[in-house]
Amino acid sequence: MAVITAQMVKDLREMTGVGPLDCKKALEANDGDLTKAADFLREKGLAKAAKKLSAGRTMNEGLVETYLHFNRRLGVMVEVNCETDFVAKTDAFKSFVKEVALHIANLAPHYVRREDVPSAAIEAERDLQTRRTKDESPNKPDAVIEKIVDGRMEKYFQEIVLMEQPTLKDDSKTISKYLSETVAEIGESIVIRRFARFALGDNPSEDGA
């Protein structure tokens, strides 16, 4: 087992922001490898975040953030909630809310979560994709058609559901993953409650409600 020095603990703390005792344990568990220890702590933090997100906590604090495009033809308003006013004032939380508003402005999601999508809209899209797939591949078995349609429906949700969209700055990470990482960083549950996106010429809709 590698000898864990105070400098190694200090370096890991600077990399992750985690307390010294947890840093030492992570280094011990990963034979002194800083990169592996940092990944270990990150995964541990995300696991804690998942527990927080599923704990049914009350979230009545937070921020309402707005974004207005330079030509004033596009605007966004989003409400993000957290548990305490203290967290709502932190830079990490403010940064997350601003990034979400900017993301909505650019990626134009229709709903926050998949379960917010009306069943009628899902059924209509599935019927459309089924007809399209059968037209493109008339000789494929029904089971294969079904799998192709399932894949296209996943893409459909990724296009219209905020939590499933790749983030604006890193398309390898979804908004859902970004939220979990932020929860792990701040140590408190947060939720994107609702949003509204306004663009000149658009028809009114229930998007983001």
C-alpha positions as CSV (number, residue, x, y, z in Angstrom):
1,M,0.0,0.0,0.0
2,A,1.3,3.4,-0.9
3,V,2.2,5.9,1.8
4,I,-0.3,8.7,1.9
5,T,1.4,12.0,2.6
6,A,-0.1,15.3,3.7
7,Q,0.9,16.8,0.3
8,M,-1.1,14.1,-1.5
9,V,-4.1,14.8,0.7
10,K,-3.7,18.6,0.1
11,D,-3.5,18.0,-3.7
12,L,-6.6,15.9,-3.7
13,R,-8.5,18.5,-1.7
14,E,-7.6,21.2,-4.2
15,M,-8.8,18.9,-7.0
16,T,-12.1,18.0,-5.4
17,G,-13.0,20.4,-2.6
18,V,-13.6,17.3,-0.3
19,G,-12.6,17.2,3.4
20,P,-9.1,15.9,4.4
21,L,-10.4,12.7,6.0
22,D,-12.4,11.6,3.0
23,C,-9.5,12.5,0.7
24,K,-7.1,10.3,2.8
25,K,-9.6,7.4,2.7
26,A,-10.0,7.8,-1.1
27,L,-6.2,7.8,-1.6
28,E,-5.8,4.7,0.6
29,A,-8.6,3.0,-1.3
30,N,-6.8,3.7,-4.6
31,D,-3.2,3.1,-3.7
32,G,-2.3,6.7,-3.7
33,D,-3.4,7.4,-7.3
34,L,-4.7,11.0,-7.3
35,T,-6.7,10.6,-10.5
36,K,-8.4,7.4,-9.4
37,A,-9.0,8.9,-5.9
38,A,-10.7,12.0,-7.5
39,D,-12.9,9.8,-9.6
40,F,-13.8,7.7,-6.5
41,L,-14.8,10.8,-4.6
42,R,-16.8,12.1,-7.6
43,E,-18.7,8.9,-7.9
44,K,-19.3,8.8,-4.2
45,G,-20.6,12.4,-4.4
46,L,-23.0,11.5,-7.2
47,A,-24.3,8.5,-5.3
48,K,-25.1,10.8,-2.4
49,A,-26.7,13.2,-4.8
50,A,-28.9,10.5,-6.1
51,K,-30.1,9.7,-2.6
52,K,-30.8,13.4,-1.9
53,L,-32.8,13.7,-5.1
54,S,-35.0,10.7,-4.2
55,A,-35.5,11.6,-0.5
56,G,-38.6,13.7,-1.0
57,R,-37.1,16.8,0.5
58,T,-39.0,20.1,0.7
59,M,-37.6,22.7,-1.7
60,N,-39.2,26.1,-1.4
61,E,-36.1,28.2,-1.8
62,G,-34.1,29.0,-5.0
63,L,-34.0,31.5,-7.8
64,V,-36.0,32.7,-10.8
65,E,-33.5,33.4,-13.5
66,T,-34.1,35.3,-16.8
67,Y,-32.2,35.4,-20.0
68,L,-32.7,38.0,-22.7
69,H,-31.0,37.7,-26.1
70,F,-29.1,40.8,-27.3
71,N,-31.7,41.6,-30.0
72,R,-34.6,41.2,-27.5
73,R,-36.3,38.7,-29.8
74,L,-35.8,35.8,-27.4
75,G,-36.2,35.5,-23.7
76,V,-36.3,32.7,-21.0
77,M,-37.5,32.6,-17.5
78,V,-36.7,29.5,-15.3
79,E,-37.4,28.6,-11.7
80,V,-34.9,26.4,-9.9
81,N,-35.6,25.4,-6.3
82,C,-33.3,24.2,-3.5
83,E,-33.8,23.5,0.2
84,T,-32.2,26.6,1.8
85,D,-31.7,30.2,1.2
86,F,-28.1,29.8,2.0
87,V,-27.5,27.4,-1.0
88,A,-29.6,29.7,-3.3
89,K,-27.0,32.4,-2.7
90,T,-23.9,30.3,-3.5
91,D,-22.0,30.8,-6.7
92,A,-22.4,27.1,-7.6
93,F,-26.2,27.3,-7.5
94,K,-26.3,30.6,-9.3
95,S,-24.0,29.3,-12.0
96,F,-26.2,26.3,-12.5
97,V,-29.4,28.3,-12.8
98,K,-27.8,30.7,-15.3
99,E,-26.5,27.8,-17.4
100,V,-29.9,26.2,-17.5
101,A,-31.5,29.5,-18.7
102,L,-28.9,29.8,-21.4
103,H,-29.4,26.2,-22.4
104,I,-33.2,26.6,-22.7
105,A,-32.7,29.7,-24.9
106,N,-30.4,27.8,-27.3
107,L,-31.8,24.2,-27.3
108,A,-35.6,25.1,-27.0
109,P,-36.9,22.2,-24.9
110,H,-40.6,21.8,-24.6
111,Y,-40.9,20.1,-21.2
112,V,-38.8,19.7,-18.1
113,R,-39.2,15.9,-17.6
114,R,-40.3,13.0,-19.8
115,E,-43.4,12.5,-17.6
116,D,-44.5,16.0,-18.4
117,V,-45.0,15.1,-22.1
118,P,-48.7,14.5,-22.8
119,S,-49.6,10.9,-23.6
120,A,-51.5,12.1,-26.7
121,A,-48.3,13.7,-28.0
122,I,-46.3,10.5,-27.3
123,E,-48.8,8.3,-29.1
124,A,-49.0,10.6,-32.1
125,E,-45.2,10.6,-32.4
126,R,-45.0,6.9,-32.0
127,D,-47.6,6.4,-34.7
128,L,-45.7,8.7,-37.0
129,Q,-42.4,6.9,-36.4
130,T,-44.0,3.5,-36.9
131,R,-45.4,4.6,-40.3
132,R,-42.1,6.2,-41.3
133,T,-40.1,3.1,-40.4
134,K,-42.5,0.7,-42.2
135,D,-42.3,2.9,-45.3
136,E,-38.5,2.9,-45.2
137,S,-38.1,-0.8,-44.3
138,P,-41.3,-2.6,-45.5
139,N,-39.6,-6.1,-45.4
140,K,-38.3,-5.9,-41.8
141,P,-40.0,-8.1,-39.2
142,D,-42.4,-6.3,-36.7
143,A,-39.9,-7.0,-33.8
144,V,-37.2,-5.1,-35.7
145,I,-39.5,-2.3,-36.6
146,E,-40.5,-2.0,-32.9
147,K,-36.8,-1.7,-31.9
148,I,-36.2,1.0,-34.6
149,V,-39.2,2.9,-33.4
150,D,-38.1,2.7,-29.8
151,G,-34.7,4.2,-30.7
152,R,-36.4,7.0,-32.6
153,M,-38.7,7.7,-29.7
154,E,-35.6,8.0,-27.4
155,K,-34.2,10.6,-29.8
156,Y,-37.6,12.4,-29.8
157,F,-37.5,12.7,-26.0
158,Q,-33.9,13.9,-26.1
159,E,-34.9,16.7,-28.4
160,I,-37.9,18.0,-26.4
161,V,-37.2,17.1,-22.8
162,L,-34.9,19.4,-20.9
163,M,-33.5,16.8,-18.5
164,E,-32.5,14.5,-21.3
165,Q,-30.9,17.0,-23.6
166,P,-27.1,17.2,-23.8
167,T,-25.8,20.3,-22.1
168,L,-24.9,23.3,-24.3
169,K,-21.2,23.2,-23.3
170,D,-20.6,19.5,-23.1
171,D,-22.7,17.2,-25.3
172,S,-21.4,14.1,-23.5
173,K,-23.4,15.2,-20.4
174,T,-27.1,15.6,-20.0
175,I,-28.9,18.3,-18.0
176,S,-29.9,15.5,-15.6
177,K,-26.3,14.6,-15.1
178,Y,-25.3,18.2,-14.7
179,L,-28.0,18.6,-12.0
180,S,-26.7,15.6,-10.1
181,E,-23.2,16.9,-10.2
182,T,-24.4,20.2,-8.9
183,V,-26.3,18.5,-6.0
184,A,-23.1,16.6,-5.2
185,E,-21.1,19.8,-5.1
186,I,-23.5,21.9,-3.0
187,G,-24.7,19.0,-0.8
188,E,-28.4,19.8,-1.1
189,S,-31.3,18.8,-3.3
190,I,-32.3,21.0,-6.2
191,V,-35.0,20.7,-8.8
192,I,-35.8,22.6,-12.1
193,R,-39.4,23.4,-11.4
194,R,-40.6,25.1,-14.6
195,F,-39.6,27.4,-17.4
196,A,-41.0,29.6,-20.1
197,R,-39.3,30.4,-23.4
198,F,-40.5,33.4,-25.5
199,A,-39.5,33.9,-29.1
200,L,-41.1,36.5,-31.4
201,G,-43.6,34.8,-33.7
202,D,-43.9,31.6,-31.7
203,N,-47.4,30.4,-30.8
204,P,-48.3,30.2,-27.1
205,S,-47.8,26.7,-25.6
206,E,-47.6,24.9,-22.3
207,D,-43.9,24.1,-22.7
208,G,-42.0,23.9,-19.5
209,A,-45.1,23.9,-17.2
